[in-house]
Amino acid sequence: MFEKLIGRFAAIVFCLCLAQIFSLAAFATKSSGARGEVPQGLNKIKHVIVFYMENWSFDGLYGLFEGADGIAGINHVDQLSKKGKPYKQWPHALNNMVKPPVVDARIPLGLPPKPYDLLPYIGLNEKTGDMMHRFYNQKEQINGGKMDKFIALSLAGSLPMSYYDAHKLPLGKWASEYTLCDHFFHAAFGGSWLNNCYLLSAAPLRWENAPEQYVHKPWEYGRIEHKHVVSEDGFIVNNPPPPAPIGPVPLTNHATICDRLDAKGITWAWYGDYTVLCLDYTKKYAEGTKAHKSIRKDDAELLSDLKQGKLPQVSFIHQVDFDEHPGLYAPLPCEAVTEKYLQAIKASKYWQDSLIIITYDENGGRWDHVPPPKRDFFGPGTRVPTLILGPFAKKHFVDHTEYDSTSILKFIESRWNLKPLTEVDAKANNITNALTLQ
């Protein structure tokens, strides 16, 4: 009798354990967000709106943000001169928007070797010089994670070590209310061209058999200004000349997130006349094609599309005249335009089902204290500010998850069950940790 009771008890325990295992497995499947499964609650998001700003590192704007991995408490930063010697004080900042460059007398000489607040010297409505942010230069600025050659390879003196406090800018208020990502890296070294490729396709475009004058040479490492646009193995890494038939770069069948969206019938648009948009180099979306005209909109058209109920399911917004690029624009007028667009979205019928992502194409040559993770020859590059806004974003939250630009692709792919474009976006962390979806 006793042995029968023991047997029955063991059988019951076994069945309960088995049920628990199956329950956990089912939960893991629902929560995984793998392709073929939409993460629970993600289908509530009907519109994804990506603001693509320009040329600021995380520390350059959000280094003083509460709860973020910033520059508070950093009282010394090693930067090496061109001769490999550490600076004991910062050299002059330069204004290289005039030819030849001149000393920017607004910024004092001899500042201590640490990040410095730019506001006492240059207001939020004023322009500064520009900084070097090409592919090979940034790899050397990062210097294997030492982050110590930003002045030497800047063409702007001490300017890369300066910052503004985002609390004094319009977007800082949105970051305080919603989610700020403090370990978000632009996906590729260098400037706008290659990072635009990674935002839309998670890979660089190839230029097979490019003429020699466009190809980088090994002996050019260590030079401040790299003019060449193609890597030694044939990938476009800096702003290229125009595509065929006007220019020498042949059109390609390179796959983009736009192809994936089109194939699924998901509507999308690029708001802003972006002169280095990699889509212009593809056969499907090149200038002169029907697709080219259908997806190009002026960024100001966003306002009319919101009013008229024409907002696509996926929108990329690059502000034409106010993109925050140092040297060309001051930060406050640019963020005022973004603020106008955000308020229009919030006042529209789309707000309740939209997720808004504000990110930056690259760091613009500005220093950041966090070394980027190591992925491959192409990146990722330096940290950039990224904000996640809207009803689905966590409130008053700093997300420390490691992301890069292709995490945006990962999110779009997860939301609409799209196949990843490359291993890079397939392996990227999804931004769902920044969301409240239940």
DOFI-991039 format. One record per residue (C-alpha): residue number from 1; residue in one letter; x, y, z. Coordinates in nm, 4 decimals, padded with zeros to 6 digits. Layout:
BEGIN
[doro NUM, a, [X, Y, Z]]
...
# end
This chain:
BEGIN
[doro 1, m, [00.0000, 00.0000, 00.0000]]
[doro 2, f, [00.2737, 00.2429, 00.1055]]
[doro 3, e, [00.4742, 00.1617, -00.2087]]
[doro 4, k, [00.1657, 00.2340, -00.4287]]
[doro 5, l, [00.1191, 00.5746, -00.2600]]
[doro 6, i, [00.4861, 00.6584, -00.3163]]
[doro 7, g, [00.4508, 00.5573, -00.6817]]
[doro 8, r, [00.1415, 00.7728, -00.7318]]
[doro 9, f, [00.3084, 01.0694, -00.5598]]
[doro 10, a, [00.6160, 01.0349, -00.7811]]
[doro 11, a, [00.3963, 01.0228, -01.0911]]
[doro 12, i, [00.2099, 01.3380, -00.9850]]
[doro 13, v, [00.5399, 01.5235, -00.9170]]
[doro 14, f, [00.6748, 01.4115, -01.2541]]
[doro 15, c, [00.3637, 01.5402, -01.4356]]
[doro 16, l, [00.3773, 01.8717, -01.2524]]
[doro 17, c, [00.7453, 01.9174, -01.3418]]
[doro 18, l, [00.6732, 01.8293, -01.7024]]
[doro 19, a, [00.3903, 02.0837, -01.7166]]
[doro 20, q, [00.6180, 02.3490, -01.5688]]
[doro 21, i, [00.8863, 02.2770, -01.8286]]
[doro 22, f, [00.6361, 02.3096, -02.1148]]
[doro 23, s, [00.4972, 02.6283, -01.9618]]
[doro 24, l, [00.8424, 02.7856, -01.9367]]
[doro 25, a, [00.9237, 02.6812, -02.2916]]
[doro 26, a, [00.6042, 02.8411, -02.4202]]
[doro 27, f, [00.6809, 03.1614, -02.2279]]
[doro 28, a, [01.0331, 03.1714, -02.3683]]
[doro 29, t, [00.8966, 03.1311, -02.7204]]
[doro 30, k, [00.6483, 03.4164, -02.6727]]
[doro 31, s, [00.9144, 03.6407, -02.5196]]
[doro 32, s, [01.1988, 03.5667, -02.7567]]
[doro 33, g, [01.0973, 03.8009, -03.0377]]
[doro 34, a, [01.2610, 03.5687, -03.2881]]
[doro 35, r, [01.1625, 03.6023, -03.6532]]
[doro 36, g, [00.8274, 03.4373, -03.7016]]
[doro 37, e, [00.7135, 03.5587, -03.3591]]
[doro 38, v, [00.6001, 03.9128, -03.2804]]
[doro 39, p, [00.7013, 03.9925, -02.9186]]
[doro 40, q, [00.3944, 04.0169, -02.7010]]
[doro 41, g, [00.2268, 04.3569, -02.7323]]
[doro 42, l, [00.4503, 04.4769, -03.0164]]
[doro 43, n, [00.1635, 04.4748, -03.2653]]
[doro 44, k, [00.0062, 04.7635, -03.0723]]
[doro 45, i, [00.2709, 04.9855, -03.2333]]
[doro 46, k, [00.1320, 05.0817, -03.5726]]
[doro 47, h, [00.3842, 05.3531, -03.6659]]
[doro 48, v, [00.7603, 05.3842, -03.6173]]
[doro 49, i, [00.9042, 05.7331, -03.6596]]
[doro 50, v, [01.2838, 05.7692, -03.6721]]
[doro 51, f, [01.4397, 06.1145, -03.6425]]
[doro 52, y, [01.7917, 06.0983, -03.7869]]
[doro 53, m, [01.9922, 06.3899, -03.6452]]
[doro 54, e, [02.3596, 06.4627, -03.7112]]
[doro 55, n, [02.7013, 06.4689, -03.5542]]
[doro 56, w, [02.6971, 06.4639, -03.1737]]
[doro 57, s, [02.8525, 06.2176, -02.9330]]
[doro 58, f, [02.6645, 06.1120, -02.6220]]
[doro 59, d, [02.8993, 06.2990, -02.3881]]
[doro 60, g, [02.8787, 06.6018, -02.6178]]
[doro 61, l, [02.5115, 06.6534, -02.5253]]
[doro 62, y, [02.4034, 06.4138, -02.2487]]
[doro 63, g, [02.7210, 06.3727, -02.0433]]
[doro 64, l, [02.5596, 06.5463, -01.7445]]
[doro 65, f, [02.2292, 06.3591, -01.7617]]
[doro 66, e, [02.1114, 06.2094, -01.4319]]
[doro 67, g, [02.1577, 05.8338, -01.4089]]
[doro 68, a, [02.3522, 05.8088, -01.7356]]
[doro 69, d, [02.7067, 05.6860, -01.7917]]
[doro 70, g, [02.8399, 06.0369, -01.8440]]
[doro 71, i, [03.1246, 06.2720, -01.7635]]
[doro 72, a, [03.0341, 06.3788, -01.4094]]
[doro 73, g, [03.3426, 06.3172, -01.1984]]
[doro 74, i, [03.5846, 06.2947, -01.4931]]
[doro 75, n, [03.8594, 06.5393, -01.3950]]
[doro 76, h, [04.1313, 06.4307, -01.6361]]
[doro 77, v, [04.1336, 06.2963, -01.9913]]
[doro 78, d, [04.4406, 06.1730, -02.1760]]
[doro 79, q, [04.4673, 06.3021, -02.5314]]
[doro 80, l, [04.7841, 06.2515, -02.7332]]
[doro 81, s, [04.9364, 06.5146, -02.9586]]
[doro 82, k, [05.0491, 06.4342, -03.3126]]
[doro 83, k, [05.3882, 06.3518, -03.1596]]
[doro 84, g, [05.2307, 06.1030, -02.9185]]
[doro 85, k, [05.2748, 06.3223, -02.6106]]
[doro 86, p, [04.9889, 06.3781, -02.3610]]
[doro 87, y, [04.8509, 06.7305, -02.3424]]
[doro 88, k, [04.8995, 06.9073, -02.0103]]
[doro 89, q, [04.6430, 07.1654, -02.1167]]
[doro 90, w, [04.4149, 07.1910, -02.4169]]
[doro 91, p, [04.5431, 07.3710, -02.7254]]
[doro 92, h, [04.3469, 07.6432, -02.9019]]
[doro 93, a, [04.0153, 07.5493, -03.0580]]
[doro 94, l, [04.0045, 07.6224, -03.4305]]
[doro 95, n, [03.7346, 07.7552, -03.6588]]
[doro 96, n, [03.7879, 07.5596, -03.9788]]
[doro 97, m, [03.4750, 07.6884, -04.1483]]
[doro 98, v, [03.6921, 07.9624, -04.2928]]
[doro 99, k, [03.9893, 07.9018, -04.5211]]
[doro 100, p, [04.2533, 07.8886, -04.3943]]
[doro 101, p, [04.1339, 07.7870, -04.0445]]
[doro 102, v, [04.1758, 08.0438, -03.7680]]
[doro 103, v, [04.1947, 08.0286, -03.3915]]
[doro 104, d, [03.8491, 08.0458, -03.2355]]
[doro 105, a, [03.9229, 08.3237, -02.9893]]
[doro 106, r, [03.5903, 08.2682, -02.8112]]
[doro 107, i, [03.7327, 07.9558, -02.6456]]
[doro 108, p, [04.0251, 08.0200, -02.4076]]
[doro 109, l, [04.3685, 07.8680, -02.4552]]
[doro 110, g, [04.5033, 07.6543, -02.1732]]
[doro 111, l, [04.1865, 07.4893, -02.0474]]
[doro 112, p, [04.2601, 07.1923, -01.8169]]
[doro 113, p, [04.2670, 06.8483, -01.9826]]
[doro 114, k, [03.9101, 06.7401, -01.9188]]
[doro 115, p, [03.5709, 06.7887, -02.0885]]
[doro 116, y, [03.4661, 07.1538, -02.0855]]
[doro 117, d, [03.1302, 07.3271, -02.1010]]
[doro 118, l, [03.1028, 07.5196, -02.4267]]
[doro 119, l, [02.8128, 07.7410, -02.3193]]
[doro 120, p, [03.0185, 08.0079, -02.1357]]
[doro 121, y, [03.2044, 08.0727, -02.4611]]
[doro 122, i, [02.9647, 07.9884, -02.7454]]
[doro 123, g, [02.5875, 08.0135, -02.7083]]
[doro 124, l, [02.3312, 07.7570, -02.8157]]
[doro 125, n, [02.2338, 07.9837, -03.1054]]
[doro 126, e, [02.5906, 08.0181, -03.2316]]
[doro 127, k, [02.7920, 07.8024, -03.4702]]
[doro 128, t, [03.1294, 07.6409, -03.4056]]
[doro 129, g, [03.3884, 07.4898, -03.6338]]
[doro 130, d, [03.3520, 07.1381, -03.7716]]
[doro 131, m, [03.5550, 06.8303, -03.6746]]
[doro 132, m, [03.7042, 06.5401, -03.8657]]
[doro 133, h, [03.4719, 06.2379, -03.8815]]
[doro 134, r, [03.5875, 06.0153, -04.1657]]
[doro 135, f, [03.6140, 05.6368, -04.1518]]
[doro 136, y, [03.9865, 05.5760, -04.1038]]
[doro 137, n, [04.0292, 05.8871, -03.8901]]
[doro 138, q, [03.7709, 05.7729, -03.6399]]
[doro 139, k, [03.9292, 05.4301, -03.6101]]
[doro 140, e, [04.2536, 05.6070, -03.5202]]
[doro 141, q, [04.0803, 05.8524, -03.2848]]
[doro 142, i, [03.9304, 05.5591, -03.0948]]
[doro 143, n, [04.2774, 05.4011, -03.0946]]
[doro 144, g, [04.1772, 05.0534, -02.9865]]
[doro 145, g, [03.9472, 05.1863, -02.7138]]
[doro 146, k, [04.1899, 05.4374, -02.5615]]
[doro 147, m, [03.9821, 05.7257, -02.7025]]
[doro 148, d, [04.2918, 05.9470, -02.6955]]
[doro 149, k, [04.3426, 06.0930, -03.0447]]
[doro 150, f, [04.0338, 06.3065, -03.0873]]
[doro 151, i, [04.2234, 06.6369, -03.0676]]
[doro 152, a, [04.5217, 06.5277, -03.2768]]
[doro 153, l, [04.2972, 06.4111, -03.5629]]
[doro 154, s, [04.0204, 06.6694, -03.5324]]
[doro 155, l, [04.1320, 06.9639, -03.7511]]
[doro 156, a, [03.9569, 07.1741, -03.4838]]
[doro 157, g, [04.1985, 07.1789, -03.1893]]
[doro 158, s, [04.0306, 07.1263, -02.8529]]
[doro 159, l, [03.6731, 07.1529, -02.9839]]
[doro 160, p, [03.6044, 06.7718, -02.9652]]
[doro 161, m, [03.6422, 06.7911, -02.5873]]
[doro 162, s, [03.3595, 07.0441, -02.5473]]
[doro 163, y, [02.9985, 06.9736, -02.4575]]
[doro 164, y, [02.6602, 07.1319, -02.4024]]
[doro 165, d, [02.4173, 07.0336, -02.1283]]
[doro 166, a, [02.1095, 06.8803, -02.2942]]
[doro 167, h, [01.8929, 06.9957, -02.0052]]
[doro 168, k, [01.9131, 07.3426, -02.1611]]
[doro 169, l, [01.7897, 07.2190, -02.5003]]
[doro 170, p, [01.4382, 07.1122, -02.6076]]
[doro 171, l, [01.5178, 06.7426, -02.6553]]
[doro 172, g, [01.6626, 06.7188, -02.3056]]
[doro 173, k, [01.3122, 06.7623, -02.1654]]
[doro 174, w, [01.1823, 06.4728, -02.3775]]
[doro 175, a, [01.4761, 06.2563, -02.2645]]
[doro 176, s, [01.3871, 06.3295, -01.9013]]
[doro 177, e, [01.0244, 06.2319, -01.9517]]
[doro 178, y, [01.0790, 05.9155, -02.1551]]
[doro 179, t, [01.3792, 05.6870, -02.2270]]
[doro 180, l, [01.7388, 05.7855, -02.2931]]
[doro 181, c, [01.9751, 05.5137, -02.4199]]
[doro 182, d, [02.3257, 05.5732, -02.2872]]
[doro 183, h, [02.5065, 05.2845, -02.4593]]
[doro 184, f, [02.3862, 05.3372, -02.8139]]
[doro 185, f, [02.6671, 05.3467, -03.0734]]
[doro 186, h, [02.6530, 05.4542, -03.4348]]
[doro 187, a, [02.6911, 05.1319, -03.6277]]
[doro 188, a, [02.9970, 05.2137, -03.8403]]
[doro 189, f, [03.3144, 05.4168, -03.8080]]
[doro 190, g, [03.3253, 05.7513, -03.9810]]
[doro 191, g, [03.0667, 05.9847, -04.1235]]
[doro 192, s, [02.7197, 06.0129, -04.2646]]
[doro 193, w, [02.7524, 05.7968, -04.5750]]
[doro 194, l, [02.8491, 05.4653, -04.4188]]
[doro 195, n, [02.6226, 05.5116, -04.1189]]
[doro 196, n, [02.3299, 05.5800, -04.3479]]
[doro 197, c, [02.4065, 05.2479, -04.5176]]
[doro 198, y, [02.3984, 05.0705, -04.1836]]
[doro 199, l, [02.0761, 05.2401, -04.0754]]
[doro 200, l, [01.9017, 05.1158, -04.3897]]
[doro 201, s, [02.0899, 04.7967, -04.4789]]
[doro 202, a, [02.3228, 04.6900, -04.1930]]
[doro 203, a, [02.6164, 04.6691, -04.4350]]
[doro 204, p, [02.8379, 04.8836, -04.6581]]
[doro 205, l, [02.7897, 04.9022, -05.0338]]
[doro 206, r, [03.0567, 04.7570, -05.2598]]
[doro 207, w, [03.2265, 04.9379, -05.5465]]
[doro 208, e, [03.3915, 04.6652, -05.7482]]
[doro 209, n, [03.7059, 04.7668, -05.9395]]
[doro 210, a, [03.6880, 05.1299, -05.8313]]
[doro 211, p, [03.9432, 05.3566, -06.0023]]
[doro 212, e, [04.2693, 05.3710, -05.8098]]
[doro 213, q, [04.2321, 05.7346, -05.7098]]
[doro 214, y, [03.9306, 05.6446, -05.4943]]
[doro 215, v, [04.0907, 05.3505, -05.3111]]
[doro 216, h, [04.2559, 05.3813, -04.9709]]
[doro 217, k, [04.6248, 05.2845, -04.9467]]
[doro 218, p, [04.7848, 05.1153, -04.6426]]
[doro 219, w, [05.0501, 05.3865, -04.6096]]
[doro 220, e, [04.7803, 05.6488, -04.5475]]
[doro 221, y, [04.7224, 05.5423, -04.1883]]
[doro 222, g, [04.8264, 05.8245, -03.9585]]
[doro 223, r, [04.7314, 06.1020, -04.1986]]
[doro 224, i, [04.4815, 06.3533, -04.0677]]
[doro 225, e, [04.2719, 06.3861, -04.3813]]
[doro 226, h, [04.1820, 06.0797, -04.5853]]
[doro 227, k, [04.0358, 06.1746, -04.9215]]
[doro 228, h, [03.9732, 05.8231, -05.0453]]
[doro 229, v, [03.6264, 05.6722, -05.0271]]
[doro 230, v, [03.6773, 05.2987, -05.0926]]
[doro 231, s, [03.8452, 05.0514, -04.8580]]
[doro 232, e, [04.1310, 04.8377, -04.9829]]
[doro 233, d, [03.8900, 04.5451, -05.0286]]
[doro 234, g, [03.6289, 04.7407, -05.2249]]
[doro 235, f, [03.3710, 04.8798, -04.9794]]
[doro 236, i, [03.2518, 05.2407, -04.9840]]
[doro 237, v, [03.3413, 05.3858, -04.6436]]
[doro 238, n, [03.3376, 05.7638, -04.7023]]
[doro 239, n, [03.1128, 05.9943, -04.9036]]
[doro 240, p, [03.1416, 05.8733, -05.2647]]
[doro 241, p, [03.1051, 06.0653, -05.5896]]
[doro 242, p, [02.7591, 06.0561, -05.7549]]
[doro 243, p, [02.6125, 05.7297, -05.8841]]
[doro 244, a, [02.5735, 05.6412, -06.2511]]
[doro 245, p, [02.4793, 05.7760, -06.4964]]
[doro 246, i, [02.5951, 06.1158, -06.3639]]
[doro 247, g, [02.8930, 05.9854, -06.1668]]
[doro 248, p, [03.1302, 05.6884, -06.1715]]
[doro 249, v, [02.9737, 05.4697, -05.9012]]
[doro 250, p, [02.7733, 05.1816, -06.0549]]
[doro 251, l, [02.4228, 05.1162, -05.9257]]
[doro 252, t, [02.3783, 04.8063, -05.7114]]
[doro 253, n, [02.1119, 04.5543, -05.6090]]
[doro 254, h, [02.2131, 04.5973, -05.2442]]
[doro 255, a, [01.9202, 04.4982, -05.0191]]
[doro 256, t, [01.7759, 04.7508, -04.7734]]
[doro 257, i, [01.5046, 04.7607, -04.5097]]
[doro 258, c, [01.3017, 04.9501, -04.7704]]
[doro 259, d, [01.2969, 04.6390, -04.9924]]
[doro 260, r, [01.1782, 04.4297, -04.6987]]
[doro 261, l, [00.9010, 04.6793, -04.6192]]
[doro 262, d, [00.7913, 04.7016, -04.9820]]
[doro 263, a, [00.7731, 04.3235, -05.0120]]
[doro 264, k, [00.5450, 04.3054, -04.7069]]
[doro 265, g, [00.3271, 04.5983, -04.8181]]
[doro 266, i, [00.4403, 04.8158, -04.5266]]
[doro 267, t, [00.4255, 05.1844, -04.6174]]
[doro 268, w, [00.7316, 05.3996, -04.5550]]
[doro 269, a, [00.8940, 05.7291, -04.6567]]
[doro 270, w, [01.2155, 05.9270, -04.6195]]
[doro 271, y, [01.1417, 06.2861, -04.5177]]
[doro 272, g, [01.4331, 06.5081, -04.6137]]
[doro 273, d, [01.6522, 06.5633, -04.9171]]
[doro 274, y, [01.9549, 06.3706, -04.7944]]
[doro 275, t, [02.2411, 06.4048, -05.0406]]
[doro 276, v, [02.4274, 06.0944, -04.9202]]
[doro 277, l, [02.1242, 05.8687, -04.9001]]
[doro 278, c, [02.2530, 05.5235, -04.9943]]
[doro 279, l, [01.9219, 05.4395, -05.1638]]
[doro 280, d, [02.0277, 05.6659, -05.4506]]
[doro 281, y, [02.2986, 05.4106, -05.5341]]
[doro 282, t, [02.0586, 05.1181, -05.5715]]
[doro 283, k, [01.8908, 05.0224, -05.8985]]
[doro 284, k, [01.5454, 05.0206, -05.7446]]
[doro 285, y, [01.5523, 05.3610, -05.5736]]
[doro 286, a, [01.8007, 05.5595, -05.7860]]
[doro 287, e, [01.7127, 05.9022, -05.9200]]
[doro 288, g, [01.4833, 05.8766, -06.2197]]
[doro 289, t, [01.3023, 05.5663, -06.0984]]
[doro 290, k, [00.9370, 05.5618, -05.9970]]
[doro 291, a, [01.0350, 05.4384, -05.6505]]
[doro 292, h, [01.2736, 05.7319, -05.6038]]
[doro 293, k, [00.9948, 05.9846, -05.6471]]
[doro 294, s, [00.7440, 05.7954, -05.4366]]
[doro 295, i, [00.9529, 05.7805, -05.1177]]
[doro 296, r, [01.1239, 06.1201, -05.1192]]
[doro 297, k, [00.9496, 06.3948, -04.9244]]
[doro 298, d, [01.0581, 06.7271, -04.7849]]
[doro 299, d, [01.0859, 06.7029, -04.4068]]
[doro 300, a, [00.8263, 06.9797, -04.3670]]
[doro 301, e, [00.5739, 06.7525, -04.5446]]
[doro 302, l, [00.5587, 06.5556, -04.2212]]
[doro 303, l, [00.3265, 06.8241, -04.0815]]
[doro 304, s, [00.0775, 06.8026, -04.3676]]
[doro 305, d, [00.0876, 06.4202, -04.3694]]
[doro 306, l, [00.0024, 06.4191, -04.0000]]
[doro 307, k, [-00.2968, 06.6495, -04.0560]]
[doro 308, q, [-00.4204, 06.4683, -04.3657]]
[doro 309, g, [-00.3877, 06.1170, -04.2239]]
[doro 310, k, [-00.1129, 06.0166, -04.4671]]
[doro 311, l, [00.1648, 05.9182, -04.2269]]
[doro 312, p, [00.3394, 05.5970, -04.3449]]
[doro 313, q, [00.3845, 05.3047, -04.1099]]
[doro 314, v, [00.7614, 05.3660, -04.1051]]
[doro 315, s, [00.9039, 05.7178, -04.1356]]
[doro 316, f, [01.2653, 05.8336, -04.1465]]
[doro 317, i, [01.3088, 06.2075, -04.0890]]
[doro 318, h, [01.6285, 06.3935, -04.1707]]
[doro 319, q, [01.5893, 06.7680, -04.1236]]
[doro 320, v, [01.7298, 06.9364, -04.4327]]
[doro 321, d, [01.8217, 07.2824, -04.3030]]
[doro 322, f, [01.8408, 07.2082, -03.9316]]
[doro 323, d, [02.0231, 06.8773, -03.8812]]
[doro 324, e, [02.2603, 06.9849, -03.5948]]
[doro 325, h, [02.5778, 06.9380, -03.8026]]
[doro 326, p, [02.8463, 07.1506, -03.6244]]
[doro 327, g, [02.9941, 07.4166, -03.8467]]
[doro 328, l, [02.6716, 07.4471, -04.0431]]
[doro 329, y, [02.4076, 07.4833, -03.7732]]
[doro 330, a, [02.3732, 07.5834, -03.4095]]
[doro 331, p, [02.2066, 07.3255, -03.1828]]
[doro 332, l, [01.9137, 07.5284, -03.0466]]
[doro 333, p, [01.7460, 07.6206, -03.3794]]
[doro 334, c, [01.7792, 07.2574, -03.4944]]
[doro 335, e, [01.6202, 07.1144, -03.1827]]
[doro 336, a, [01.3466, 07.3784, -03.2040]]
[doro 337, v, [01.2467, 07.2334, -03.5427]]
[doro 338, t, [01.2501, 06.8792, -03.4019]]
[doro 339, e, [01.0427, 07.0013, -03.1077]]
[doro 340, k, [00.7856, 07.1445, -03.3519]]
[doro 341, y, [00.7601, 06.8081, -03.5283]]
[doro 342, l, [00.7319, 06.6176, -03.2003]]
[doro 343, q, [00.4525, 06.8414, -03.0764]]
[doro 344, a, [00.2699, 06.7938, -03.4060]]
[doro 345, i, [00.2964, 06.4152, -03.3699]]
[doro 346, k, [00.1775, 06.4329, -03.0109]]
[doro 347, a, [-00.1242, 06.6407, -03.1148]]
[doro 348, s, [-00.2143, 06.4042, -03.3981]]
[doro 349, k, [-00.4189, 06.0856, -03.4045]]
[doro 350, y, [-00.0956, 05.8908, -03.4579]]
[doro 351, w, [00.0554, 05.9587, -03.1155]]
[doro 352, q, [-00.1273, 05.6785, -02.9357]]
[doro 353, d, [00.0044, 05.4031, -03.1634]]
[doro 354, s, [00.3507, 05.5401, -03.2509]]
[doro 355, l, [00.7007, 05.4743, -03.1302]]
[doro 356, i, [00.9407, 05.7637, -03.1875]]
[doro 357, i, [01.3169, 05.7124, -03.2010]]
[doro 358, i, [01.5556, 06.0079, -03.2084]]
[doro 359, t, [01.9139, 05.9145, -03.2896]]
[doro 360, y, [02.2253, 06.0644, -03.4486]]
[doro 361, d, [02.4013, 05.9391, -03.7589]]
[doro 362, e, [02.7465, 05.9680, -03.5989]]
[doro 363, n, [02.9504, 06.1601, -03.3432]]
[doro 364, g, [03.0777, 06.4323, -03.5763]]
[doro 365, g, [03.4341, 06.3915, -03.4493]]
[doro 366, r, [03.3416, 06.4678, -03.0883]]
[doro 367, w, [03.5052, 06.2774, -02.8049]]
[doro 368, d, [03.3205, 06.0271, -02.5860]]
[doro 369, h, [03.4634, 05.8492, -02.2845]]
[doro 370, v, [03.3069, 05.5028, -02.3472]]
[doro 371, p, [03.5023, 05.2802, -02.5892]]
[doro 372, p, [03.2767, 05.1187, -02.8497]]
[doro 373, p, [03.2363, 04.7404, -02.8475]]
[doro 374, k, [03.4334, 04.5456, -03.1067]]
[doro 375, r, [03.2318, 04.3884, -03.3885]]
[doro 376, d, [03.4227, 04.3915, -03.7178]]
[doro 377, f, [03.6357, 04.6060, -03.9501]]
[doro 378, f, [03.3515, 04.8554, -04.0050]]
[doro 379, g, [03.2388, 04.9315, -03.6527]]
[doro 380, p, [03.0615, 05.0154, -03.4402]]
[doro 381, g, [03.1721, 05.3740, -03.3902]]
[doro 382, t, [03.1313, 05.6138, -03.1001]]
[doro 383, r, [02.8337, 05.6532, -02.8657]]
[doro 384, v, [02.5555, 05.8829, -02.9811]]
[doro 385, p, [02.2443, 06.0096, -02.7978]]
[doro 386, t, [01.9285, 05.8100, -02.8650]]
[doro 387, l, [01.5844, 05.8841, -02.7246]]
[doro 388, i, [01.2831, 05.6484, -02.7261]]
[doro 389, l, [00.9591, 05.8444, -02.6977]]
[doro 390, g, [00.5852, 05.7908, -02.7000]]
[doro 391, p, [00.3165, 05.6019, -02.5095]]
[doro 392, f, [00.5090, 05.2724, -02.5384]]
[doro 393, a, [00.8404, 05.4119, -02.4086]]
[doro 394, k, [00.9319, 05.3702, -02.0436]]
[doro 395, k, [00.8954, 05.6901, -01.8437]]
[doro 396, h, [01.1897, 05.8610, -01.6735]]
[doro 397, f, [01.4203, 05.5767, -01.7712]]
[doro 398, v, [01.7866, 05.5452, -01.8702]]
[doro 399, d, [01.8432, 05.2285, -02.0704]]
[doro 400, h, [02.1978, 05.0939, -02.0280]]
[doro 401, t, [02.1518, 04.8168, -02.2875]]
[doro 402, e, [02.4186, 04.8049, -02.5580]]
[doro 403, y, [02.2613, 04.9100, -02.8884]]
[doro 404, d, [02.3748, 05.0408, -03.2237]]
[doro 405, s, [02.1973, 05.1881, -03.5271]]
[doro 406, t, [02.1043, 04.8418, -03.6532]]
[doro 407, s, [01.8985, 04.7893, -03.3367]]
[doro 408, i, [01.6435, 05.0137, -03.5086]]
[doro 409, l, [01.6395, 04.7700, -03.7994]]
[doro 410, k, [01.6041, 04.4829, -03.5543]]
[doro 411, f, [01.3008, 04.6486, -03.4005]]
[doro 412, i, [01.1309, 04.7163, -03.7356]]
[doro 413, e, [01.2035, 04.3593, -03.8455]]
[doro 414, s, [01.0582, 04.2197, -03.5233]]
[doro 415, r, [00.7488, 04.4361, -03.5408]]
[doro 416, w, [00.6578, 04.3327, -03.8964]]
[doro 417, n, [00.8184, 03.9880, -03.9037]]
[doro 418, l, [01.0824, 04.0763, -04.1636]]
[doro 419, k, [01.3906, 03.8763, -04.2475]]
[doro 420, p, [01.7172, 04.0302, -04.1185]]
[doro 421, l, [01.9354, 04.1910, -04.3830]]
[doro 422, t, [02.2727, 04.0720, -04.2507]]
[doro 423, e, [02.4260, 03.9040, -03.9478]]
[doro 424, v, [02.4781, 04.2498, -03.7984]]
[doro 425, d, [02.1105, 04.3381, -03.7563]]
[doro 426, a, [02.0262, 03.9734, -03.6839]]
[doro 427, k, [02.2593, 03.9818, -03.3814]]
[doro 428, a, [02.1820, 04.3388, -03.2697]]
[doro 429, n, [01.9980, 04.3923, -02.9419]]
[doro 430, n, [01.6356, 04.4868, -02.9918]]
[doro 431, i, [01.5225, 04.8113, -02.8276]]
[doro 432, t, [01.2309, 04.6406, -02.6529]]
[doro 433, n, [01.4000, 04.6884, -02.3122]]
[doro 434, a, [01.3125, 05.0561, -02.3485]]
[doro 435, l, [00.9431, 04.9773, -02.3950]]
[doro 436, t, [00.6364, 04.9007, -02.1882]]
[doro 437, l, [00.4194, 04.6829, -02.4130]]
[doro 438, q, [00.1710, 04.5148, -02.1773]]
# end
